[in-house]
Amino acid sequence: MNNTDRLCLGCMNDNGGAAVCPICGYDPSAVADDEVITAGTWIKERYLVGRVIETTGEGNTYIGWDNQNDNVVYIKEYFPLGLCERQKNKSVKITEGREYDFNNGIMTFIEISKKLSELDLPSLMPVVETLELGGSAYSIIKSSAGIPLREFLLRNGGVLKWEQAKPLFMPLLDTLEELHKAGIYHGGISPETVIVGRDGRLHLMGVSVPQLRDANSEFTSQIFPGFAAIEQYDPQYEIGAATDVYGVAATLFRVLIGNPPMAANERAVHDNMSIPAKAAETIPPYVLTALANALQIDPANRTSGMAALHEDFSRSGGTGVVPAPVPGDKSKNGGKGGAPAPKMNKNLKYGLITAGITVGALLILAIILILILGRDSIFGGKDTSSVASVSAPSVSSFGDVDSTYSAPNIETLYEVPDFAGKSYAEISADSELGRTFKITIKGTEFNNRIAAGHVISQTVAAGEKKAKDTEIQLVISLGNAEIKVPNLAGTSEIEAYIALLELGLSKDNIEFVERYDENAEPQLIISTSPAAGESISRFDSIEVYVNTYEEITNEYDAFEGVSSAE
């Protein structure tokens, strides 16, 4: 598409040149931000800059268009908050007195971007080019259509089974292993930075300068509570491979359990992280053990790297257990890998998961696991009383089964929040709330006033004071019972698929059908059935017609009249 006049600068779809995009609703006249590059600016007469989609302490990320390869890209701009300012000509000027911090960061930004451009990894969005201009640096990243893992989980019941999660996460571990070999540590792995692609793979976004992932750096940091390791809070530890081990394990914990772990800096003070008994019954013991090892607070006691974690998540491995930490030991080498943690006998592998539980509760859990998993012997045929004598790490254990039979503390009461109108995704991600009340879904209803995924009502009234672990059931809105079919003509198959998912249609009810039309844009969407503008139920099926016509041309018409960001 050498003529880009019809592209929406908000979503990079061909919207026919409409002033307000009918696809994403972007209105360029309503956008005014002097601190970002103006949408519509060209970089190197090749990359068209669109709207800002994310701003972090490292800089800005824009949606963009690669006019040479005709595809959507992300344009990452190094623009660290507080270290620089935007000039009228959109160039970048370093803040006086912050020259060292800015220059140190930009060198790292360029080095990481160039390393990424040399890597071809299945779970990593490829870097097309690294540019230095206008006093800053830019990383051009090829877009991979998809939705954040957090949103994917919300649309698919909140959790995945291990059998579903394993084929998704194993290639991600391999990609991270190669990143570590290149000397790159992510530090921000979370359901926000892991994308579920249309190709069925997990893709990693958010590879940034290390300063962004360190709460004690000179940058305005971006770390994700529950998924960030202790070394990102405490300067006595060193960020390294074990940091990403923690991040990916915490993300998998969220996928399998339904809630993220409590923040690592909170665990370091009072570690009472546990898993529901129901989850313990459905997740293989070797997976629980692998998660326990990978989520150790002290990086010296944590699984050493991605290769070891990959082995632990394989059925042939997963029996390792970390040694007890030395009191007061905060090794600077803990995040750098090193020798794998000592392995413990298979007969004792479940000891870490059940550390701190009484012998009676352990035996009950063992019986449940045997019945549900259909295994002849969880503990290899030995007397289960031997499990009770296993020495667990001196840190509070991970994986204690929640006690559902102990009396609540009636002396301490907690005020019930008002959940009405709030997003269930945000409620379920609130680790503090999850430690106070048991939040469950009572049911779902269509509602024209409450947005889909938000709370309509709750079983316990807001403002009441209730004991810890009181169950509060929520009714969640499905949004309007009917939706209008959007005009997808001229969009790509991937863009149409994402747009329909965002409207709340089930992926199983979206069917792409090939059609040949020489009068329509080649390889793009022609129309839909039901047609654009018609009202349908969120549970109805829709056919999307894709043009199989391929335009053949030997001419290349250069797009004239571009503006430069330089």
N, C-alpha and C positions, 0 to 999 in steps of 0.2 A: 504494500500500500504506500506508493511514493507520494500520493496526494493525501495528506493527513487532515484536511479541513473537516472531514466528517467524524473524526475521532473525538470521543468524550474525554476530557482531561481528568475526569474523576474515576473512570473505569477502563478507559482505552478500548471501548467498544465503538463500532461504527453506529452512531445514532442519527445519521442523516444530516448532521450539522445543526441539530436542535439547540436552542438557547439553553433550555433546561433539559438535562438528559432524562428521557423516559425510562431508561433502564435502571440507573442508580440514583436519580434525583439530584445529581450534581448541578449546582448553579454557580458558574464562575463569577457572576456579578456580586454574589454574597460573600466571597472570599477576600479577605484583606489581612495579610500578615507580613509585616516588613522584615521579619526575622528569617523568612524562608525564600527560596528561589521562586519567582513568579511562574505560575503554571503557564505553559506555552513557550517557555524558553527552550532554545536548542543548545545542546552541548556537542561540540565538534561536528555540527551539521549532520549528526547521525541520531542522537538520542533526544527525544522529545520529553521534557519534564512535565509530569502531571501534578496532581494534588499530593500533599503530604499525607502519608498513611501512618507514620509513627515518628515520634520525637523522643529521644533518650538522652542521657548525659553524654553519650558519644557523638550524637549528631542527628540528622534528619534522614528519613527514608521516604522516597517518593515513588509513586507508580510512574512508569515511563514506557516509552515505545522505542524499540530498536528499528529504525526505518531501513536499515540495511538487510536485516534478517526477517522483518515483518513479524515481530512477536513482542509480547509484553515483557518488560523487565522491571526490576527494582533498582532504583538509583540511591545508593547509600552515600551520604555526604558527611565528611568529617567536620563537625561543627560543635565541639564540646561546650556545654553550658557553662557560662561564667568565664571561659578562657578566651572568647573572641566575640566579635560583633559584626553585623552585616552593614556593608557600605551601601550607598545609594545605587551604585552600579552593580549591586548584588555580589561583589567580591567580599572576601573575608579578611578582617583586620584583627590581629592579636591584641587582646586586652593588655594594657601596660602593666608590666610586672609579672605577667603569666607566660612569658616567652618560653621558658624552659619546659613547663608542663605541657604547653600546646605543641611544641616541636617534638618533644619526646613521644607524645601520643600520636602525632601524625606519621612519624617514622614507623611506629609499630603498626598503625592502620594500613599503611602502604605495604609493609612487609607481609602482613597476614593476607591482605587482598591478593598479592602476587603469588603467594604460596597456594592459596585456594584456587587460583586460575590454572595452576599446574596439576591439580588433583582431579581425577575423574572417579567420583565415588557415588554409589547408587542412592544414598540417602542424603546427599548434599546438593543444594541448588548451585549450579556451576557459575563461577565468576567469568564473565565474558571479557572484561577489560578493566584495567586500573588507570585512572587519569589523575594528573596533577594540574590544576588550573585555578585561576581566581583566588590564589592564596590558600587553597585547601586541596583536598583529595577526594576522589569519587571512586566507588566500586560499583560496577555495573553487573547485576546478578540476573540471570535468566529466571523468569518466573515459572513456578510449577503450580498449576491450578489445584486448589484444594481448600480445606477449611482447617482451622486450628483443632488439635486433638481435644481440647476442652469442649469446643462446640460439637465435635463429632460424638463425644461421650454423652452430652446432654441430649442429642437427638437419637441415641441408640440405647436408651435404658440406663445410662449413668455408669455402667461397668461393663467389662468384657471378661469372658472366661479365659483361663490360662491358655487353652487350646486355640483361642482366637488371637490372644495377645502375642504369643510366642513367635509366630511367623512374621509379625509386624516388627517386633523389637530386635530380633536377632541380627538382621541386616544393619539396623541402626548401631548396634554394638560394634560391628565390623567397621563401619564408617568412622566411628569415634576412635577406634584403635588406630586407624590410618592417620587421623588428625593428630593424635598424640605422637605418633612417630614423626610427624612433620613439626612437632613442637608447638602445636596449637591446642589450647584447652578452652572449652566453650564456657563453662561456668554459669550458664543460664538455661540449662535444659529443664523444661517444664511443659505442661500442656499448652502453654501460650506460644512456645517457640518450636514445638513439634507439629508439623502439618501433615494431615492425612490427605494424600494426593489422589487424584482421579485414577492414577495408575495402580492404586492398591498398596503403595509404599508409604512409609513414614519419611518425611523430608525435614531436615534440620535447618532452621533459620536462626538468626540472631548471633552468628559468630562475630565477636566484637573485640575491641582492645581489652586486655586483662583488667585495666583500671576500672572499666565499667562494672565488673563483677566483684569488686572489692569495696566493702562498706567503708574502709579506712583510706581509700585512695584520694587523690586530689580531684578526681572527677565526681560529678553527681552520679552516684552508683545506681544500677538497676539490677537488683537481685530479687529472687522470687521466694518469699517465705514459705517454708514447708519443703522446698526443693533445693534451697541453697545449703551448702555444707557449713560446718562451724568455722572452717578456715576463711570463709568469706566475711565473717563477722569479727573473728579474733586474730589479730596480727601475729600472735605467738605461733600460729600454724602457717604452713605454706600451701598456696593453691597449686594444684597439679592434677595428675591423672585421677587420683582418688576423689577429687572434687566432682569430676564428671561421673564417676562411679556412683557417688551419692545422688547426684541429680537424676540420672536415668533410673536408678532404683526407686527413688521417691516418686518419679513419674509413673513407673510401673505399679507401685503401691497404690497410687490414686486410681489407676485403671482397674486394678483387681479388687480393691477394697471399697472404693467409692468416695473416699475422703483423702486429702493429702496428709502426710505426717505432720505433727506439730513442728513448729520452727526449730531449727537446730540450736539457736541461741537459748530458746526456752528449755529444750531438752537438756542442755548442758547444766541448767540450774535445777530442774526437777523433771526427770525423764519418766513419764508414766505412759508412754506410747503403747498402745495395745491394738489388737485386731478383734473384731467380733467373732464369736464362736461359730456363727453361720459361715463366715468366710473361711475360717480355719478348716471347716469340714469339706470345702469344695476345692481348695487350692492344694496341690501336691506338697507333701512335707519338704521335699528337696528344694522347692521354689521358695517356701517360707524361710528355710535355712539360708538360701542364697540371698534373699532380701535382708535377713538379719545381719549377715556379714557385711553386706554392702551399705547398710544404714548405720553402722557403728559411728558414734560421734567422733571419737579420736581417729584421725586418718591413719595413724600408725597401726590401728587395729582393724582397719577397713580392708575389704577386698582390694588388692593392689592395683588392678588395671582391668581394661575391657576384655582382654584375652581370658583372664581368670574368671571374670564375671560370666563370660560366654560359656566357659566350661561348667560353671556352677549351675547355669540355667539349662544345661544339657542333662539328659537322663543318665548319661554315663558318668557324670560328675555330681556336683552339688552336695557333697557330704562334708565339705570343709567347715570348720568352725574357728573363729578367731581366738587367739590366746587372751587370757586376762590381762588388762593393761596394768602397767606399773603406775602406782599412785603418783600423781603430779607430773607424769611424763607427757610432754607436749613436743614431740620430735619435729624438727624442721624438715626431716626427710619423709615424713608420713605421707605427703601428697605426691611423691615422686616415683612411686612404684616400689621396686625392690623385690625381694623373694616373696613367693606366694605364702599366704597364711598357712600355718600347720593344719593338717587335716585330722579329723577325728574319726574314730571307728563308725561305720555305717549304723551299727546297732545303737549308737548314741546320738545320731544326727539330729533327732528331734528335741534333744535336751535344751538347746539354746532357745528354741521357740517357746518352750514351756517353762523356762527358768522363772522361779519365783512363785510358781503355783504349788499348791499343796499336792501331796502324793495322790490323794483321792481325786482331785480335779483332773490331774494328769491321766489317771487311769480311765476316767470317764471319757476324756477327749480321745484317748487311744482307741477305746471301743468304738466311738462314733466314727473315727477315721477308718477303722477296719471295715465297718459295715458299709460306709459310703463309697470308699475307694475300691472296695472289693479285693483288698490285698490279704494274702495269707497271714502275713505278720509284719506290722509296721516296724517292729524292733528286731527283726531277723530271728525270731524264735527264742530270744533270751528272756529271762525273767524281767518284766517291766519294772520291777522295783529298783533295778540297776540305774534306771533313768533318773530317779530322784536324787541320786548321789553325784550327778554330774556337776562339776564346778563351772559356773557361768561367769562371764566377765563381770568385773566389779561395778561397771556402769549398769544403770537400770536396764533390764532386758527388753528386747523387742519381741513382740508377738505374744504377750500374755493374753490369754483368752479372757474377754470381758465376763465378769461374774454377774449373772442374771438372778442369782438367788440370795445375794446379801442384802440386808436391809439398808434403805437409804438413810443418809444423815439428815434426820428431821430437824436438826438444830440450825442448819444452814439452808436458807431459801433464796431463790434467784428470781428476779423479775422477768417475766415472759415478754420478749420484744413484739412489736407490731410488724408482722410479716406481710401484711396486705400490700399488694402492688410491687413487692420486691422480687428480684430475679431469683429463681430457685438455684441457678448456677452459683450465684454469689453467696447464697445462704449455705449451700453444701460445701463451699470452699472455705468457709469461716471456721478454722480449726478451734478457736476459743469457744464458739457457739456449740460446736460438735462435742466438746468436752463437758458442756453444761447440760444440754438437753438432747434427747433422742429425737431427731427430726426425720419424719417419714412422709411419704406421699399417700394421702387417703384416696385420691382419685383425680380425674381430669375432667374439665368441662369446656365447651366452647363458650367464649365470652367476647362480646363486641367492644367492651370497655377496657378490659385488661389484656395487655400484650401477651402473645404466646410465650410460655416459659415463666410467667410471673404468677405470684400467689393471689388467688381469689379470696380464700378464707382459711381459718385455722381453728382447730378443735379446742384449744385453750386460749382464752381471751387475753389480749395484750394488757400488760400491767399487772396481771395476777402473779403472785409469788408462789413458786413451786420448788419442790426438792430436786436435787441433782438427778439427772438421767430420766426426768419425766418425759414421757413421749408426747410430742406435739405433731399432730397430723395436718398436712397441708393439702388444699385443693388447688391444683395447678391449671392455669388457663391454656387452652389449645388455640387461643386467638379466635378470629372470626370463623364461623362455620364455613363460610364461602370466601373464596379469593378470586381475584380477576387474573386471567391468564395474561402475562406480560407480552409485549411485542419483542420477540426474540430474533426477528428477521435481521440478517446481516451479522449476527454474532457467531462465534465459533462454537463447536459442539461442547467444549469444556466450559466455556462461559455460560452457555445456556443451562448446562447441567447444574452448575453452582447456583445460578439464579433461581432455578426451580427448587433446589434444596433449601435455599434461604427463605423461600416462601412457605416452607413447611410440608412440601410434598414428599412422599416416601420415595426413596431411591428405587424401590421395586415397582413403582407405578410410572416410572419415566422410561419411555421407549424411544430410541432413535431409529428412524426409518430412512433409508437411502432413496433419493429421488434425483432425476436428471432434469435440469432446467437451464438452457443456454442464456436465458434472459435474466437470470439471477446471479448474485455474486458466487463465484466458484468456491466450493469446499466450505461454505457457510450455511447457516440455517435459512431455509426458505420461508417456512411457516409452521404452524402447530395445529393440532386437532385435539380438543376444541381450539377455536381461533382466538387470537389476541383480543382481549377485552371481554370475553365471555366469562361468566361466573361458574366456578366449579367447587366441589368439596375438596378438602385437603386429602381425602382418601380416594378421590377419583384418579383414573389413569389418564395420561396425556401422551400423545405421539408428537415427536419433534422431527421434522423433515429436513434432512441434510442433503445439500446439493452435491452430487458426485461429478458434476461438470468441472473439467479442468481447463482453464484458459491457457493457451500456448502462445507465447510471444518471445521474440528474439531481441526485442528492443528494451533498453533500460532508460527510463525518463527520470533524470535527476530532479529532485524537488528543489525549486529555487526559492529565494527570498527568506532564508532562515535567519533567525537572530542568534547571537552567540552569547553564552554565559561568561565567556572569557573577558 
